[in-house]
């Protein structure tokens, strides 16, 4: 039994000590849950989530000069960080009765083909399954998150880096599982966001039509601002162009025929987006 109230309490301490590390831990936990739901039982997935949330809890004992350093750490500072990883294991071991939870945090930095830096750590399938997944998720978030001294890697670059160390640092099978699930999740999320934005454009267009019938040109100007923002987020440049033209027309007291013509052009562009997203346009 791992009481989440105790997990939350430790996370609050970490967040107060170093908000960036706490945010990283939450992102890693989210990644682990995405993967764990596909590969693990519910109990194992929960244990992995908690391990991800607490894998950096030892940093509460790292001096400010090292913890908040804006550049890369030197060898002595890395050694200091390594020492506090064991502190994190001891915190978790004393706070929770789950030996498996402590073992995940203790072993997630173990290399799949053996760790020369710490030969006492297990290798291969002797590394707990959850620890192997946590290692990949932690590395992914670290690579893709921007730092003051370097930008975050792109999806493609981070993928190449994970695969470069697959079989040595990481379990190659889990690397491919991770990337497959992450890519499917990203595609689904993107499709959902695009559909929601396309629906919002449809609703804006319907309101523009109603406002045009009522000759409420001030309202049309307001709606085109919102429509333009949504279209810009989608990269629908043709819609943003026509929305700008319509706003300009109604704000400059253009003749009704010109406004109708611009509205038809905007409607056409929105219909093309609708066909791509399979959403109805009024």
Rosetta blueprint (number, residue, H / E / L):
1 X L
2 X L
3 X L
4 X H
5 X H
6 X H
7 X H
8 X H
9 X H
10 X H
11 X H
12 X H
13 X H
14 X H
15 X H
16 X H
17 X H
18 X L
19 X H
20 X H
21 X H
22 X H
23 X H
24 X H
25 X H
26 X H
27 X H
28 X H
29 X H
30 X H
31 X H
32 X H
33 X H
34 X H
35 X H
36 X H
37 X H
38 X H
39 X H
40 X L
41 X L
42 X H
43 X H
44 X H
45 X H
46 X H
47 X H
48 X H
49 X H
50 X H
51 X H
52 X H
53 X H
54 X H
55 X L
56 X L
57 X H
58 X H
59 X H
60 X H
61 X H
62 X L
63 X L
64 X H
65 X H
66 X H
67 X H
68 X L
69 X L
70 X L
71 X L
72 X L
73 X L
74 X L
75 X H
76 X H
77 X H
78 X H
79 X H
80 X H
81 X H
82 X H
83 X H
84 X H
85 X H
86 X H
87 X H
88 X H
89 X H
90 X H
91 X H
92 X H
93 X H
94 X H
95 X H
96 X L
97 X L
98 X L
99 X H
100 X H
101 X H
102 X H
103 X H
104 X H
105 X H
106 X H
107 X H
108 X L
109 X L
110 X L
111 X L
112 X L
113 X L
114 X L
115 X L
116 X L
117 X L
118 X L
119 X L
120 X L
121 X L
122 X L
123 X L
124 X H
125 X H
126 X H
127 X L
128 X L
129 X H
130 X H
131 X H
132 X H
133 X H
134 X H
135 X H
136 X H
137 X H
138 X H
139 X H
140 X H
141 X H
142 X H
143 X H
144 X H
145 X L
146 X L
147 X E
148 X L
149 X L
150 X E
151 X L
152 X L
153 X L
154 X L
155 X H
156 X H
157 X H
158 X H
159 X H
160 X H
161 X H
162 X H
163 X H
164 X H
165 X L
166 X E
167 X L
168 X L
169 X L
170 X E
171 X L
172 X H
173 X H
174 X H
175 X H
176 X H
177 X H
178 X H
179 X H
180 X H
181 X H
182 X H
183 X H
184 X H
185 X H
186 X H
187 X H
188 X H
189 X H
190 X H
191 X H
192 X H
193 X H
194 X H
195 X H
196 X H
197 X H
198 X H
199 X H
200 X H
201 X H
202 X H
203 X H
204 X H
205 X H
206 X H
207 X H
208 X H
209 X H
210 X H
211 X H
212 X H
213 X H
214 X L
215 X L
216 X L
217 X H
218 X H
219 X H
220 X H
221 X H
222 X H
223 X H
224 X H
225 X H
226 X H
227 X H
228 X H
229 X H
230 X H
231 X H
232 X H
233 X H
234 X H
235 X L
236 X L
237 X H
238 X H
239 X H
240 X H
241 X H
242 X H
243 X H
244 X H
245 X H
246 X H
247 X H
248 X H
249 X H
250 X H
251 X H
252 X L
253 X L
254 X L
255 X L
256 X H
257 X H
258 X H
259 X H
260 X H
261 X H
262 X H
263 X H
264 X H
265 X H
266 X H
267 X H
268 X H
269 X H
270 X H
271 X H
272 X H
273 X H
274 X H
275 X H
276 X H
277 X H
278 X L
279 X L
280 X L
281 X L
282 X L
